[in-house]
Amino acid sequence: MTPFRLLGGLLLSLVLSSGAAQTVAEVQKLPLVHDPSLKTPRAQLSTADQQAVTNLARTLNARPEIRSLKQKWPYSNGAQPKDVLFTMTAPFRSGTPERLTVFNISESGPPVLLFVLGGGQAMTADLVEPAADVEFCGIGQGYSLRDLDQDGLREVAFTLDCTPGSIFTDLYLFRSRPGGWVFWQSFPVSSSYGGGWEGHEQSIKIYVQKGKSPQFYGLLDRREWSGPPEIVSRTAPTRTVGVIKYAPLSGDKTWRVRHLF
């Protein structure tokens, strides 16, 4: 078994380069982007946010662009308040704070996300839909990031949980650019395989060294076992394998962004 999965044609490997943060202790001092062991609950909306989301969903579902989504994604229920990953007001596409609401609009089948930014005449909606086979996957968490590239704007992160035999979770980062929302980075953050006589579990905490060209790091923890299940305990110790230094990604084959209005 190899400790990493092939992601977008890039085989992640352990590195010990000089200059930037490289030891476990150094990486742990950086801002944390994602910890697979910490499960972010679904959005707990305040009364004001709940009312704002309800009004927004009503406005969106009246638009032909949203109603027509069911033709391509039959399991889509449109924008429903119960399916909000998160909503918050912050600078996402300019220095002016605007409300961003992210809906998971697919009740079952392939996951489809709707990013709605702003309001009134300035409101925009973009669909983040799968460009690859993610039939056995679902959206796990969704949240905002605190300006990792130091351009004054926040970014968006969400996880994709898949169970096509083995179980794994990937983290995806998106950010707003003049042309709309674009893919930025992705990382495998957890996986497990096997059971009974042999298996392994691994998780990767993602950290970042902020800057105009931020450097991302991962701390890989791994636990494995082999032997008869009545002898081998699944409580085998977890060990930190080392530091992963990620190269920038130029593209993504899992998602495509479609501007609706």
BALOBA-1460 file (C-alpha; in Angstrom, 3 decimals):
// residues 261
<rec num="1" residu="m" x="0.000" y="0.000" z="0.000"/>
<rec num="2" residu="t" x="1.299" y="3.455" z="-0.838"/>
<rec num="3" residu="p" x="0.762" y="6.331" z="1.597"/>
<rec num="4" residu="f" x="-0.607" y="8.710" z="-1.027"/>
<rec num="5" residu="r" x="-3.193" y="8.698" z="-3.750"/>
<rec num="6" residu="l" x="-2.670" y="9.947" z="-7.268"/>
<rec num="7" residu="l" x="-4.468" y="13.294" z="-7.475"/>
<rec num="8" residu="g" x="-4.891" y="15.122" z="-10.793"/>
<rec num="9" residu="g" x="-1.826" y="13.397" z="-12.236"/>
<rec num="10" residu="l" x="0.385" y="14.625" z="-9.383"/>
<rec num="11" residu="l" x="1.908" y="12.077" z="-7.001"/>
<rec num="12" residu="l" x="2.320" y="13.756" z="-3.644"/>
<rec num="13" residu="s" x="5.598" y="12.867" z="-1.920"/>
<rec num="14" residu="l" x="7.435" y="13.569" z="1.307"/>
<rec num="15" residu="v" x="9.965" y="16.380" z="1.019"/>
<rec num="16" residu="l" x="12.739" y="17.773" z="3.142"/>
<rec num="17" residu="s" x="13.654" y="20.929" z="1.250"/>
<rec num="18" residu="s" x="15.534" y="23.861" z="2.745"/>
<rec num="19" residu="g" x="14.325" y="27.404" z="3.299"/>
<rec num="20" residu="a" x="10.583" y="27.103" z="3.892"/>
<rec num="21" residu="a" x="8.899" y="25.372" z="6.827"/>
<rec num="22" residu="q" x="9.653" y="21.670" z="6.683"/>
<rec num="23" residu="t" x="9.689" y="20.023" z="10.095"/>
<rec num="24" residu="v" x="6.550" y="18.852" z="11.854"/>
<rec num="25" residu="a" x="7.046" y="21.426" z="14.605"/>
<rec num="26" residu="e" x="7.537" y="24.262" z="12.099"/>
<rec num="27" residu="v" x="4.468" y="23.327" z="10.069"/>
<rec num="28" residu="q" x="2.286" y="23.090" z="13.182"/>
<rec num="29" residu="k" x="2.975" y="26.769" z="13.866"/>
<rec num="30" residu="l" x="1.377" y="27.796" z="10.548"/>
<rec num="31" residu="p" x="-2.337" y="28.648" z="10.090"/>
<rec num="32" residu="l" x="-4.464" y="25.508" z="9.884"/>
<rec num="33" residu="v" x="-6.604" y="25.167" z="6.749"/>
<rec num="34" residu="h" x="-8.224" y="21.794" z="7.430"/>
<rec num="35" residu="d" x="-8.132" y="19.079" z="10.069"/>
<rec num="36" residu="p" x="-9.988" y="15.893" z="9.017"/>
<rec num="37" residu="s" x="-10.565" y="14.939" z="12.654"/>
<rec num="38" residu="l" x="-12.597" y="18.100" z="13.289"/>
<rec num="39" residu="k" x="-16.047" y="17.771" z="11.787"/>
<rec num="40" residu="t" x="-17.571" y="21.163" z="11.043"/>
<rec num="41" residu="p" x="-21.322" y="21.014" z="11.703"/>
<rec num="42" residu="r" x="-23.846" y="22.183" z="9.171"/>
<rec num="43" residu="a" x="-24.525" y="25.888" z="9.266"/>
<rec num="44" residu="q" x="-26.253" y="26.948" z="12.474"/>
<rec num="45" residu="l" x="-28.050" y="30.025" z="11.202"/>
<rec num="46" residu="s" x="-29.139" y="32.904" z="13.362"/>
<rec num="47" residu="t" x="-32.730" y="34.075" z="13.076"/>
<rec num="48" residu="a" x="-31.658" y="36.943" z="10.816"/>
<rec num="49" residu="d" x="-29.541" y="34.656" z="8.622"/>
<rec num="50" residu="q" x="-32.345" y="32.103" z="8.427"/>
<rec num="51" residu="q" x="-34.751" y="34.767" z="7.202"/>
<rec num="52" residu="a" x="-32.207" y="36.076" z="4.696"/>
<rec num="53" residu="v" x="-31.556" y="32.568" z="3.350"/>
<rec num="54" residu="t" x="-35.284" y="31.810" z="3.119"/>
<rec num="55" residu="n" x="-35.921" y="34.994" z="1.136"/>
<rec num="56" residu="l" x="-32.904" y="34.293" z="-1.068"/>
<rec num="57" residu="a" x="-34.049" y="30.741" z="-1.800"/>
<rec num="58" residu="r" x="-37.497" y="31.993" z="-2.769"/>
<rec num="59" residu="t" x="-35.967" y="34.548" z="-5.150"/>
<rec num="60" residu="l" x="-33.606" y="31.992" z="-6.686"/>
<rec num="61" residu="n" x="-36.223" y="29.288" z="-7.213"/>
<rec num="62" residu="a" x="-38.390" y="31.744" z="-9.138"/>
<rec num="63" residu="r" x="-35.652" y="32.275" z="-11.718"/>
<rec num="64" residu="p" x="-35.680" y="30.176" z="-14.915"/>
<rec num="65" residu="e" x="-31.944" y="29.496" z="-14.607"/>
<rec num="66" residu="i" x="-32.546" y="27.633" z="-11.342"/>
<rec num="67" residu="r" x="-35.729" y="25.880" z="-12.463"/>
<rec num="68" residu="s" x="-33.943" y="24.559" z="-15.558"/>
<rec num="69" residu="l" x="-31.258" y="22.832" z="-13.487"/>
<rec num="70" residu="k" x="-33.563" y="19.856" z="-12.969"/>
<rec num="71" residu="q" x="-33.262" y="19.047" z="-16.671"/>
<rec num="72" residu="k" x="-29.556" y="18.252" z="-16.237"/>
<rec num="73" residu="w" x="-29.560" y="17.262" z="-12.574"/>
<rec num="74" residu="p" x="-32.852" y="15.370" z="-11.953"/>
<rec num="75" residu="y" x="-32.197" y="15.110" z="-8.217"/>
<rec num="76" residu="s" x="-31.892" y="18.865" z="-7.809"/>
<rec num="77" residu="n" x="-34.440" y="20.499" z="-5.528"/>
<rec num="78" residu="g" x="-33.251" y="23.992" z="-6.306"/>
<rec num="79" residu="a" x="-32.105" y="26.269" z="-3.507"/>
<rec num="80" residu="q" x="-33.431" y="25.064" z="-0.158"/>
<rec num="81" residu="p" x="-32.584" y="26.698" z="3.209"/>
<rec num="82" residu="k" x="-31.962" y="23.280" z="4.782"/>
<rec num="83" residu="d" x="-29.225" y="22.612" z="2.223"/>
<rec num="84" residu="v" x="-27.067" y="25.658" z="2.986"/>
<rec num="85" residu="l" x="-23.430" y="24.771" z="3.667"/>
<rec num="86" residu="f" x="-22.747" y="28.240" z="5.022"/>
<rec num="87" residu="t" x="-23.692" y="31.893" z="4.601"/>
<rec num="88" residu="m" x="-21.671" y="34.914" z="5.658"/>
<rec num="89" residu="t" x="-20.980" y="38.527" z="4.766"/>
<rec num="90" residu="a" x="-17.342" y="39.282" z="3.957"/>
<rec num="91" residu="p" x="-15.134" y="40.519" z="1.078"/>
<rec num="92" residu="f" x="-15.162" y="37.757" z="-1.527"/>
<rec num="93" residu="r" x="-14.887" y="39.492" z="-4.911"/>
<rec num="94" residu="s" x="-13.989" y="43.063" z="-3.893"/>
<rec num="95" residu="g" x="-13.122" y="45.057" z="-0.808"/>
<rec num="96" residu="t" x="-16.842" y="45.595" z="-0.209"/>
<rec num="97" residu="p" x="-18.349" y="42.902" z="2.045"/>
<rec num="98" residu="e" x="-21.151" y="40.919" z="0.385"/>
<rec num="99" residu="r" x="-23.214" y="37.971" z="1.521"/>
<rec num="100" residu="l" x="-22.088" y="34.636" z="0.081"/>
<rec num="101" residu="t" x="-24.453" y="31.695" z="0.432"/>
<rec num="102" residu="v" x="-23.421" y="28.217" z="-0.701"/>
<rec num="103" residu="f" x="-26.196" y="25.685" z="-1.362"/>
<rec num="104" residu="n" x="-25.821" y="21.968" z="-1.954"/>
<rec num="105" residu="i" x="-28.654" y="21.659" z="-4.456"/>
<rec num="106" residu="s" x="-28.493" y="17.920" z="-5.179"/>
<rec num="107" residu="e" x="-30.613" y="15.777" z="-2.868"/>
<rec num="108" residu="s" x="-28.879" y="12.616" z="-4.108"/>
<rec num="109" residu="g" x="-26.745" y="11.562" z="-7.025"/>
<rec num="110" residu="p" x="-23.719" y="13.656" z="-8.019"/>
<rec num="111" residu="p" x="-23.158" y="16.651" z="-5.694"/>
<rec num="112" residu="v" x="-23.808" y="20.094" z="-7.192"/>
<rec num="113" residu="l" x="-23.065" y="23.380" z="-5.414"/>
<rec num="114" residu="l" x="-24.605" y="26.798" z="-6.004"/>
<rec num="115" residu="f" x="-22.536" y="29.864" z="-5.043"/>
<rec num="116" residu="v" x="-24.745" y="32.960" z="-4.663"/>
<rec num="117" residu="l" x="-22.989" y="36.256" z="-4.033"/>
<rec num="118" residu="g" x="-24.431" y="39.697" z="-3.335"/>
<rec num="119" residu="g" x="-28.018" y="40.793" z="-3.720"/>
<rec num="120" residu="g" x="-30.380" y="42.794" z="-5.898"/>
<rec num="121" residu="q" x="-29.049" y="43.758" z="-9.327"/>
<rec num="122" residu="a" x="-25.500" y="42.844" z="-8.267"/>
<rec num="123" residu="m" x="-26.404" y="39.268" z="-7.310"/>
<rec num="124" residu="t" x="-24.526" y="36.526" z="-9.157"/>
<rec num="125" residu="a" x="-24.996" y="32.767" z="-9.111"/>
<rec num="126" residu="d" x="-22.458" y="30.171" z="-10.209"/>
<rec num="127" residu="l" x="-22.846" y="26.425" z="-10.387"/>
<rec num="128" residu="v" x="-19.958" y="24.213" z="-9.279"/>
<rec num="129" residu="e" x="-20.832" y="20.903" z="-10.893"/>
<rec num="130" residu="p" x="-18.918" y="17.637" z="-11.325"/>
<rec num="131" residu="a" x="-16.859" y="17.148" z="-14.462"/>
<rec num="132" residu="a" x="-15.853" y="13.626" z="-13.407"/>
<rec num="133" residu="d" x="-17.598" y="10.547" z="-12.068"/>
<rec num="134" residu="v" x="-18.450" y="11.335" z="-8.449"/>
<rec num="135" residu="e" x="-21.636" y="9.264" z="-8.285"/>
<rec num="136" residu="f" x="-20.688" y="7.660" z="-4.965"/>
<rec num="137" residu="c" x="-19.626" y="10.939" z="-3.376"/>
<rec num="138" residu="g" x="-21.248" y="13.649" z="-1.310"/>
<rec num="139" residu="i" x="-20.383" y="17.075" z="0.039"/>
<rec num="140" residu="g" x="-19.193" y="16.941" z="3.627"/>
<rec num="141" residu="q" x="-18.190" y="20.350" z="4.974"/>
<rec num="142" residu="g" x="-18.178" y="23.867" z="3.580"/>
<rec num="143" residu="y" x="-16.616" y="26.980" z="5.058"/>
<rec num="144" residu="s" x="-14.763" y="30.219" z="4.329"/>
<rec num="145" residu="l" x="-10.994" y="30.753" z="4.555"/>
<rec num="146" residu="r" x="-9.269" y="33.858" z="5.891"/>
<rec num="147" residu="d" x="-7.513" y="35.415" z="2.882"/>
<rec num="148" residu="l" x="-4.752" y="32.869" z="2.334"/>
<rec num="149" residu="d" x="-3.197" y="34.697" z="-0.643"/>
<rec num="150" residu="q" x="-3.346" y="38.081" z="1.113"/>
<rec num="151" residu="d" x="-5.282" y="39.891" z="-1.617"/>
<rec num="152" residu="g" x="-7.888" y="41.145" z="0.866"/>
<rec num="153" residu="l" x="-10.510" y="38.563" z="-0.175"/>
<rec num="154" residu="r" x="-11.740" y="35.397" z="1.479"/>
<rec num="155" residu="e" x="-11.741" y="31.996" z="-0.191"/>
<rec num="156" residu="v" x="-14.103" y="29.003" z="-0.025"/>
<rec num="157" residu="a" x="-13.326" y="25.409" z="0.970"/>
<rec num="158" residu="f" x="-15.453" y="22.269" z="0.842"/>
<rec num="159" residu="t" x="-14.849" y="18.550" z="1.218"/>
<rec num="160" residu="l" x="-15.967" y="15.675" z="-0.976"/>
<rec num="161" residu="d" x="-16.516" y="12.315" z="0.744"/>
<rec num="162" residu="c" x="-16.432" y="9.227" z="-1.498"/>
<rec num="163" residu="t" x="-17.037" y="5.534" z="-0.849"/>
<rec num="164" residu="p" x="-16.358" y="3.533" z="-4.046"/>
<rec num="165" residu="g" x="-14.976" y="0.548" z="-2.098"/>
<rec num="166" residu="s" x="-12.318" y="2.363" z="-0.122"/>
<rec num="167" residu="i" x="-13.320" y="5.534" z="1.728"/>
<rec num="168" residu="f" x="-11.599" y="8.830" z="1.062"/>
<rec num="169" residu="t" x="-12.119" y="12.582" z="1.411"/>
<rec num="170" residu="d" x="-10.671" y="15.388" z="-0.701"/>
<rec num="171" residu="l" x="-10.550" y="19.095" z="0.121"/>
<rec num="172" residu="y" x="-11.174" y="21.690" z="-2.616"/>
<rec num="173" residu="l" x="-10.393" y="25.410" z="-2.494"/>
<rec num="174" residu="f" x="-12.079" y="28.004" z="-4.729"/>
<rec num="175" residu="r" x="-11.632" y="31.765" z="-4.945"/>
<rec num="176" residu="s" x="-13.303" y="34.626" z="-6.786"/>
<rec num="177" residu="r" x="-11.588" y="36.290" z="-9.717"/>
<rec num="178" residu="p" x="-12.801" y="38.993" z="-12.163"/>
<rec num="179" residu="g" x="-14.274" y="36.282" z="-14.385"/>
<rec num="180" residu="g" x="-16.043" y="34.512" z="-11.518"/>
<rec num="181" residu="w" x="-15.273" y="31.622" z="-9.188"/>
<rec num="182" residu="v" x="-12.270" y="29.492" z="-10.097"/>
<rec num="183" residu="f" x="-10.670" y="26.336" z="-8.774"/>
<rec num="184" residu="w" x="-7.510" y="26.986" z="-6.767"/>
<rec num="185" residu="q" x="-6.160" y="23.914" z="-4.958"/>
<rec num="186" residu="s" x="-7.169" y="20.420" z="-3.909"/>
<rec num="187" residu="f" x="-5.773" y="17.966" z="-1.392"/>
<rec num="188" residu="p" x="-6.518" y="14.395" z="-0.309"/>
<rec num="189" residu="v" x="-7.161" y="14.677" z="3.425"/>
<rec num="190" residu="s" x="-8.248" y="11.236" z="4.577"/>
<rec num="191" residu="s" x="-8.630" y="7.667" z="3.389"/>
<rec num="192" residu="s" x="-9.203" y="4.214" z="4.780"/>
<rec num="193" residu="y" x="-9.023" y="0.790" z="3.228"/>
<rec num="194" residu="g" x="-9.556" y="-2.757" z="4.314"/>
<rec num="195" residu="g" x="-10.848" y="-4.424" z="7.396"/>
<rec num="196" residu="g" x="-10.441" y="-7.684" z="9.192"/>
<rec num="197" residu="w" x="-7.014" y="-9.079" z="8.313"/>
<rec num="198" residu="e" x="-5.414" y="-6.008" z="6.805"/>
<rec num="199" residu="g" x="-6.076" y="-2.309" z="6.421"/>
<rec num="200" residu="h" x="-4.877" y="1.230" z="6.907"/>
<rec num="201" residu="e" x="-6.223" y="4.655" z="7.766"/>
<rec num="202" residu="q" x="-4.509" y="7.927" z="7.019"/>
<rec num="203" residu="s" x="-5.324" y="11.595" z="7.441"/>
<rec num="204" residu="i" x="-3.595" y="14.790" z="6.392"/>
<rec num="205" residu="k" x="-3.885" y="18.104" z="8.215"/>
<rec num="206" residu="i" x="-3.475" y="20.995" z="5.758"/>
<rec num="207" residu="y" x="-1.504" y="24.105" z="6.781"/>
<rec num="208" residu="v" x="-0.566" y="27.235" z="4.830"/>
<rec num="209" residu="q" x="2.213" y="29.767" z="4.783"/>
<rec num="210" residu="k" x="0.214" y="32.820" z="3.712"/>
<rec num="211" residu="g" x="1.476" y="35.160" z="1.002"/>
<rec num="212" residu="k" x="0.891" y="36.299" z="-2.570"/>
<rec num="213" residu="s" x="1.919" y="32.781" z="-3.593"/>
<rec num="214" residu="p" x="0.966" y="30.786" z="-0.495"/>
<rec num="215" residu="q" x="2.748" y="27.536" z="0.257"/>
<rec num="216" residu="f" x="0.601" y="24.640" z="1.452"/>
<rec num="217" residu="y" x="1.843" y="21.837" z="3.671"/>
<rec num="218" residu="g" x="0.343" y="18.618" z="4.948"/>
<rec num="219" residu="l" x="1.070" y="16.548" z="8.038"/>
<rec num="220" residu="l" x="0.397" y="12.893" z="7.274"/>
<rec num="221" residu="d" x="-0.793" y="10.624" z="10.085"/>
<rec num="222" residu="r" x="-1.089" y="6.915" z="9.357"/>
<rec num="223" residu="r" x="-2.394" y="3.840" z="11.164"/>
<rec num="224" residu="e" x="-2.241" y="0.305" z="9.746"/>
<rec num="225" residu="w" x="-2.902" y="-3.241" z="10.896"/>
<rec num="226" residu="s" x="-2.596" y="-6.818" z="9.631"/>
<rec num="227" residu="g" x="-3.430" y="-10.222" z="11.016"/>
<rec num="228" residu="p" x="-6.511" y="-12.036" z="12.307"/>
<rec num="229" residu="p" x="-9.154" y="-9.585" z="13.550"/>
<rec num="230" residu="e" x="-9.444" y="-11.413" z="16.881"/>
<rec num="231" residu="i" x="-5.739" y="-10.705" z="17.532"/>
<rec num="232" residu="v" x="-5.038" y="-7.378" z="15.858"/>
<rec num="233" residu="s" x="-6.693" y="-4.372" z="17.442"/>
<rec num="234" residu="r" x="-7.894" y="-1.453" z="15.334"/>
<rec num="235" residu="t" x="-6.555" y="0.752" z="18.103"/>
<rec num="236" residu="a" x="-3.054" y="0.364" z="16.666"/>
<rec num="237" residu="p" x="-1.097" y="3.578" z="17.303"/>
<rec num="238" residu="t" x="-1.290" y="6.447" z="14.837"/>
<rec num="239" residu="r" x="2.080" y="7.793" z="13.785"/>
<rec num="240" residu="t" x="3.025" y="10.992" z="11.993"/>
<rec num="241" residu="v" x="4.819" y="9.930" z="8.818"/>
<rec num="242" residu="g" x="6.134" y="13.345" z="7.851"/>
<rec num="243" residu="v" x="5.604" y="16.642" z="6.058"/>
<rec num="244" residu="i" x="4.159" y="17.028" z="2.565"/>
<rec num="245" residu="k" x="5.009" y="20.145" z="0.585"/>
<rec num="246" residu="y" x="2.481" y="20.762" z="-2.176"/>
<rec num="247" residu="a" x="3.278" y="22.162" z="-5.595"/>
<rec num="248" residu="p" x="0.759" y="24.647" z="-7.076"/>
<rec num="249" residu="l" x="-1.951" y="23.029" z="-9.195"/>
<rec num="250" residu="s" x="-2.734" y="24.433" z="-12.622"/>
<rec num="251" residu="g" x="-6.158" y="22.895" z="-13.038"/>
<rec num="252" residu="d" x="-8.767" y="20.457" z="-11.812"/>
<rec num="253" residu="k" x="-10.634" y="17.687" z="-13.615"/>
<rec num="254" residu="t" x="-13.243" y="17.035" z="-10.939"/>
<rec num="255" residu="w" x="-15.259" y="20.290" z="-11.086"/>
<rec num="256" residu="r" x="-16.321" y="22.898" z="-13.594"/>
<rec num="257" residu="v" x="-17.840" y="26.288" z="-12.838"/>
<rec num="258" residu="r" x="-20.844" y="27.450" z="-14.857"/>
<rec num="259" residu="h" x="-22.012" y="31.046" z="-14.519"/>
<rec num="260" residu="l" x="-25.818" y="31.222" z="-14.352"/>
<rec num="261" residu="f" x="-26.429" y="34.965" z="-13.937"/>
